[in-house]
Amino acid sequence: MTNSGIEMANLLLPNVDWDFKNLEKFYPPRQIFPDAMVTRFAPSPTGFLHIGGVYTALISKKAANQTNGVFILRIEDTDKKREIKCGTSQLISQLQDLNITFDEGMIDDFQSTGNYGPYLQSQRKEIYHCFVKYLLVQGIAYPCFCSPSDLDLLRIRQENAKQKTGYYENFAIHRNITLDEVKKYLAEGKEFVIRFKNYEQTQTTYHDLIKKDITLTEHIDDIVLMKTDGLPTYHLAHVADDFLMRVTHVLRADEWLPSLPLHLKLFMAFGITPPKYGHISPILKLDGTSKRKLSKRKDPEASVEFYHSKGYPPNAVLEYLLNIANSDFEYWRMAHSDEPYTSFVLNINKMNASGALFDVVKLKNISKDYISKMNNIELYNEVLKWAEKYNARFYDIILRNKTLTLDILSIGRNNTEKKRKDYSNYSDVVNLISYFYDSYFNDKSETYQFPIQYENCFIATILNECINVLNPYDTNEEWFEKVKDISKKFNFAINMSDYSKNKEKYIGSVADVASFLRIAITKRTNSFDLYQIIRILGIDRIKNRLGLAIKYLNEQN
């Protein structure tokens, strides 16, 4: 600390207290258990929420909740060029739709809850100035008056000389700027940033919560701490915020790993203890034979909106992410099938240090398990809520046909020990049951695909026989006996083993006759059990559909 350093700091940031520790009285130590974790999720309000961000938020939330700690939502809105209108509310809504909530932080674009705010970084400018001024007074930071064109010329000079590009050592033009030079530039109205005066490049060894012991080469650039608009960069802001908000553990994407030595230097420069860091590996995707990060430009599944629009239950998505985080989650789920995922204890030390592949099959299987545990009323309500936003036509149909829909959704679901697992998401429900509704069934886009090895008139004759024997009071066994009788009449084997042994003796099997019925009634080659479909639709509607199919077949001749 020198008189010139204090004078320069006062010139650059007047009326700012440079002793940042005076702020601690507004941010006292938290009254929590010694082992409790205080974590935070600190996204930018850009309008796009990456599934990797949800993954980070989930891990941070679990770490805090299972230790009786605190989970904070802090919004990093200092880059105004990337911010969108109502971006914070949109972000919070997306997280809440995935059942991720916070103990303190922002609750919409303007309001927050908690005693350690503001939780919008743009509202903490004076706080950051206090930290910046401390470094200026200590001679560890300095103003840089380089214009963008000055920096472009510097980069070109370095490239021509085959030197590393950047603002460092002898290339740090204003590193040793004098007080008189500062006064001159300020008098000329020049804009400035504040840079950290970095020192010699060394290697840092750190025990990361996830990566374990790592050795990193430190930055040598004099990075920007405060921009020309007076707002901080992430490097300074997160140090100040995590200190004052009493964050104990920072769980963040491993893209920040190269910056860790710099961040540790900043904590050291302020003389404060850093939180413990855990750097989370990204979710990967196979691209040919190589792996890459999920890309918001290339991969629809990178966006949270993908999961909402497809209708994956939020808890199923979170369970899938927990399966990525800890491989033993799958075994825990098998042993605790009826417990909520929140009962699972996440072990940060067991997280994958190299990144896990996105597995859509695994996601679908987890989602199928989750949906299979719903009764028909629960499933109806969830599908209705999803369809209201994403499928207006289906929403209107199931709203007007609630009783019919509940009957359909009860197939293999209520009062059965082994639940059917037909639906991996709510859009699957539309695909798998739409034929029950006449407005879908009668769509011209829905066509019959009868087996081509049989004459149309022959199939029509068999369907007409089926119409004549339909009886609303038949049991499943009685109805199928009638189908077998019709099959026998037209020389179809009624026993599959007989057909397999003597194919030359028969023209087909009872399964072929059942397929004629299935296609006529549903326009599908695969569907739910035919008898259940008949019971739900009713004899009159079934006869009408068989009549339509017969008409279609006769018109094809």
C-alpha positions, 0 to 999 in steps of 0.5 A: 500500500502506497500513498500514490496507490491510494490516490490512484484508487480514489481517482478511479473509484471515488467515494468507495470504501476500499476495505471490503471487510467492512461489508462482512457485518452485512453478511455475517457467518451463517448459523448452520451445522459445521458440515453443512454445505452452502452451494449456489447455481449462478447462470446468466439470463440468456434465455437458454437453459442447457441440460448441463446447467440443470445437471450442475444445479441438481448436484449443487442442490443435492449437496446442500439439501442432504447436509441441511445447508443452503442452496442459492440462485444467483444471477450473473447478469453482468454481460448485458449483451447476452441478457434477454428481457425477462430472462431471469423469470424465464430461467426460474420457470424452466428450473421450477418446471424441473422441480429445482427450487432454491432456499434463497436468491431470485424468485423472478426478474425483480424479487428475491428472498434471503438475507445475503443479497442482492442476488442479481450481480448487476445490483452489486456494483458498489460491492465489487468496486470495494473489492476492486479498490482494495486491489488498487490500493494494494498495487495488485490491480491497475487501470488499463486505457487500451482501446479495442483497436489498441488491443487488436494491434497488440495481437497482430504484433504478437502473431507476427512475432510468433508470440503468445497472444494476450495482455501480459508481462512486457505486453501489458502496456499499462501495467506500470502506469503512473499517477500522472498518466492516469490523471491525463487519460481521465482528463481526456475522457478515456474509458478504462478497465481494471486489470489484475497484476498477475505474477510469475507463471507457476504450476498449481496442484489442487485437490478437486472434489471431483477430479481429485489431485490435479496440476494446472499451469497458471495464467499469465495474462493480466485479466480484466476484473472490472469492465468499462461499464463498471461491472465485474467479470466473472473472475472477480464477481464470483470471488466477492459473491462467494465470500460474502454469501458464505458459499462453502462449496462451488460445483461448476462446469469443468470449463472453468478448470483452467481459470482455477489457479487465477481464482485461487490467486484472487482469494489469496490477494484478498487474504480470504479462504476460498470455498472447496471446488468441484469441477463437473465433467460435461455430458457427452455425445458420440459423434461418429467414433469420437465424443464431444460435448452436447451442443446447443446448436447441434443437439436438441437434447441439449436444451431443457425445452426438449424434455418439456416439449417431449413430455418427459416427467421432470422427476424422471429427467432428474433421476436420469441425471442422478444416474449419470452423477453416481452409478450406484443410483440405479442399484439404489432405485431397484432397492428403494422402488417406492421412495422419492429420488430425493432420499438418495444420498449423492456422493460427490467424490464418486462422480465421473471425472471424465464425463458420461455419454448421453443415453436416450435409451436409458432416459426412456427406460427410467421415464417408463419406470416412473410413468408406470407407477402412476395410476390412470388419473395421475397420468391423465392429469399430467398428460392434460397439463403437458398437452395444454402447452404442447398439443392443443388438439390432443388437449381438447380431445382428452378434455372433452373425453375424460371418461374414455381417456381414463379407461384407455389409460387404465389398460395394464395400469390399475390393480395389476402387480406388473405395470405396463411400460408403454410410455416413455414420455407424454408425447408417446401417449398421443402416438399410442392411443390416438386411434381410440378417438374418432377424429384421429382415426378418421384422419386421411393421413391415417391409412390401412396397411393390410398384409399384401399376401391376402386379397382385399376381398378375402380380408373384407369377407373375414371382417364381415364374419367378425361383425356378425359374431360381435357380442357386447357381453362376451368375455375375452375367452368367448370372444377369442373362441369366435375368432378361432372359429372364423379362422378355422372356417377359412383354413387358418391354423388356430394353434401356432405350433400346428401352423409352424409344423404344417405351413403348407396345410394352412393359408395362415394362422389365427394371428393373421386373422387377429391382425386383420381385426387390429388394422381395421379397428386401429389402423395399426399393426401394433396396439393394446390387447384387442379385446380391451380395445373392443371393450373400451370403444364399444360394439357399435363403434367397433362395427362402424370401424369394421364397416369402414375397413370393409368399404375401403378394401372393396374400393381397392379392388 
